[in-house]
């Protein structure tokens, strides 16, 4: 295998093209973010990295809250549109036919069409260069009941989530394994008891 040496770049992929909602129910806005992820478990914490020039930047900074909405196959076109248009000139909810949804314990609207929405409260803003990182605690999570099975398990594999890789959008597809499958011992096969010979009845 032969590899080339390139200059450092942001090619870690795939990443989630999430739709981040901000503002108020009266004046909601959406920006599409790929630089996001989980940074801590207890308390649950996440981040988004935003260019200070973005229209949503001062809104999030002033209000100290945003909502991360997961993007599905059906929402990819809206996510892309919200990523190239500015909320300074467009009402993105109206333009994309999306519904701002009030959530309990939050002053920021979510996107009703998204299967999962995370309410995030800003803890720290870290200047990094081209982007500032909004480090935030996840204070609430709201899930579409269609993706919760009878046992109460969240089935995001049924939601048709999207991924973003090097300028292209993809739908998540084939399941390759579950957490820990590489070290899981195969289940032992039960030995079947030998069948008893059938009696032949002679008439």
C-alpha positions, 0 to 999 in steps of 0.5 A: 500500500502506497500513501501520499503525504499531504498538508494538514487538513480537515478530512476526518470523515464522515461527520454529521451534517446536523441542523442547529436551530437558534433564536426564539420561537418568534425569530428562529434560525437554522445553520448547518454544522458539520464540526460537532460531536460528543466530548464528555459523558457525565455530564453529557457535553457536546460542541459546535464550531462556528465562524464568527462571521456567521449570522447565527454566531451572535445569536448563540453567543447572546442567548447561550443556548442552541439545539442540535437536530439530527439530519435524515435522508429527507432533510438533507436538501434542507440541511444543504440549503441552510448551509449555503444561505444566510438567516440575515436574508432568509427565513429558513424555517419557512423557506424549507417548510420546516416547523419550529417546535417549542421544547420543555425547559428550553427557550430555543426552538427545535426542528419538529421534523428531526428525529432527535433534538438536543438542547445545548447550554453554552458553557464556554466559547473557545477561539480556535482560529477560523472558528470559535468552539461553543462548548455546551452541556446537553440539558435535554433530549427529545426523541420521535416516538416512531423510533422507540421500539416496544422495549423502549430502545431508540432505533436510530438505525430506522431513522435514515440518518445522513452523513457528510464526507468531503463535500458529499452527503450519504445515507447510512446503510449496512450495519457492520457490527455493534459495540464490543462485537470484536471481543464477544465470544460466540454463543455455544451451541447446545448439544441436542439429545440423540433422538430415541429410536421409534418403535415399529408396531407389527400387526 
